[in-house]
Amino acid sequence: MRNELTGTRLIDDIEENVRWTNRDESVSVLVITGNGKAFSAGGNIKHMLARQSSFAGDVHEVQTRYRSGIQRIPLALSRIDVPTIAAINGPAIGAGFDLACMCDIRLASDVAVMAESFVNIGIVPGDGGAWFLQRLVGQQRAAELCFTGRSVSASEALALGLVLDVMSPEKLMTRAIELAHSIAAKPPQACVSRSA
């Protein structure tokens, strides 16, 4: 399982978790991580290359499906009332990388690889990824990552300021939970998320 964001229920799950988080006043921080060995592979590459599913049809049909699909993620995260932490446990590719960039804080395991890889298959970051990325690393570095689609190791991501810290896979969730507890211990009105 690579936690694909298209062709699965993950978009619905993210929206529902944001709604649940905002309704439950006992929740002060949301940690987002991947199930298995990947944070998220982003969209379904096979569908993209074959122009199936969300990627089929003329430009207006695709635009409509993007709005009712992948673009719901940044809209949901823009409405979250608490800080968000991405615990990047493995590959975060395309929209999966963008999801991590939408969070307030990113921690990475030392096996994580990240890529703004849309150009490699001839599409643009339709979920706002280029906008989020330049907020984190500046316009020139974001342009280089978007235009080349190259992969970034966890150590390079740390050097670029994409992630706050890098640790071994077995320590990632412990560090994320410790950070979440540290944030949750503060007055909640002082820790409102601004990720999107």
N, C-alpha and C positions, 0 to 999 in steps of 0.2 A: 504494500500500500504506500503510495507516494503523496497522499492527501491532495489529490487534484481538486481544484476549485470549480472547474466546469464539468458538467455531466454527473455531478454528485449532489448530495444535500448540504455540503459544507457552507455554501452561501446562506441558505436558510438557517443553518445551525449558528453561524456567526451572528446573524440578525437577532435570532431568538436569545442568544447569550447576552447580547447588548441590552435587549429589553429586560431580561431577567436581572441583570446587574443593576440597571437603573431603578428597577422596582424594589430591590432588596437593600434596605439601608444598612444592613450589616456587612455588605461587600464594599471594600475600600479600594481594591486593586484587582485588575484582571490580568492573569498570566495566560498568554497564548503560546502553545507549543504544538508540535506535530506528533501524531501517533506513529510509532515504528521508527524507522531510521531516517526519515525525511521530515523536514519542517513542512514544506509544500512544494510540489513540482509545478505549481501554477495551473495553467489550463491543460486540457487534454491535447497533447501534441498531435496525435493521430487525427483527431477531428480538425485541428487547425490546418495541417498539411493537406488533408483531403477536402477542406472547406465544407465540413459537415457540421451538424448541430448548430451552435451559436454562430458559426463562421460561414454559413451557407447563404446564398442569395445575393441580391444587389446591396449597395451601400446603405440604403435606407432600412432594409430588413436587418442587416447586421447591426446598425446603429440602435435600432429598437431592441434587439436581443441583448446588446451590451448594457443598455440602460436597465433592462429588466433582469439582468444577470450579474455579471462581475462588478458593475459599477454600484451595486447595492452595498458592497463591502466598505468602500471609503465613506459612503453616506451613513452607514450604520455606525462606524467608528467615530465619525464626526459628532455623533449624538451621545457618545458614552460620557457618563458623568464622573468616571474614576480614571486614574492613571492606568496605562496599559504597558505590560512588559512582554516582549517577544523573547521566548527562550528557544533560540534557533538550534535545534538538536541535530540537524543534518542539512542536506541541500535545500536551499531556498531559491527557487528559480522562477523567473518571469513574474507572474502575478503572486506567486508565493513569496518572492523577495519583496515585492511591493507591499504585501500584507505586513511583513516585518517592518518595513519602513514607515508604515502608517502608525505603528506603536510609538509610545513616548520614549521607551527605553528598549534597547536590544542587547541581549547577552547571547554569546555563541559558544557552542562546543568547538573544540579544536579540530573536529572533523567536518565542520560546516563549510559549505561552499555556497556562494551567492552569485547571482548573475541577473542583470537586466537584459535578458536574452531575446527579446521580441524581434530585433532586427535579423536574427539568425533564421527566422522563418518568414520574414517579409511582412510583419505587422508592427503596429505601434503599441506602446503600453496604454491600452484602452481603459485602464482603471485609474489613471492619474499617476502612474508610477514615476514618470519623468519629473513631474512637479514635486512629488515627495522626495525623490532622490536629490534634486538640486538644493532643497532646503537643508539636507543633511551634509552634503559634501561640496556644495557650491556649483555654480553653473558649468564651469570648464570641466571639472572632474565628472560631473553627471553626464555631460555631453559625451565625454570619452567612453564612459561605461555604456551609455545607450547606443552610441554609434558603432562600437566594436562588438557588443554583446559578450564580452569576455567574462570568464569566471574569476571570482575573487576569493582567495582563501580566507579563513577566519583571521589569521594573523595580519593579512593585508587590510581586511575590513576594520580591524582595530586601529591600524596605523592611519587609515583614511577617516576615522571617526564614525564609521557606520555602526559599530558596536561599542558598548561601554566596556566590556570585559570578555575575555576568552578563557575557557577552562576545559578540563577533561569532560567527556560525555557523562561520566558517572557523578560529576559534581554540579552539572548544569542546573538541574531542578532544585537542588539544595540551595544554590546561590540565588536562583530566581525567587524561591520562597522566602529566603532570608531578606532579600531586598523588598519583596512585597510586604513582609511583616514590618520592616523598618518604615516604609511609607504609610502603612495602615495605622501605625502608632501615632501619627501626627493628626492634628485636627482636620477632619475631612473637608471642611470648606476651604482649606488652604491648599489642597492637593487635587484640583480639578484638572482633568486631562485636556491637553491641547494638541493632540496628535494630528488631527485633520483640519 
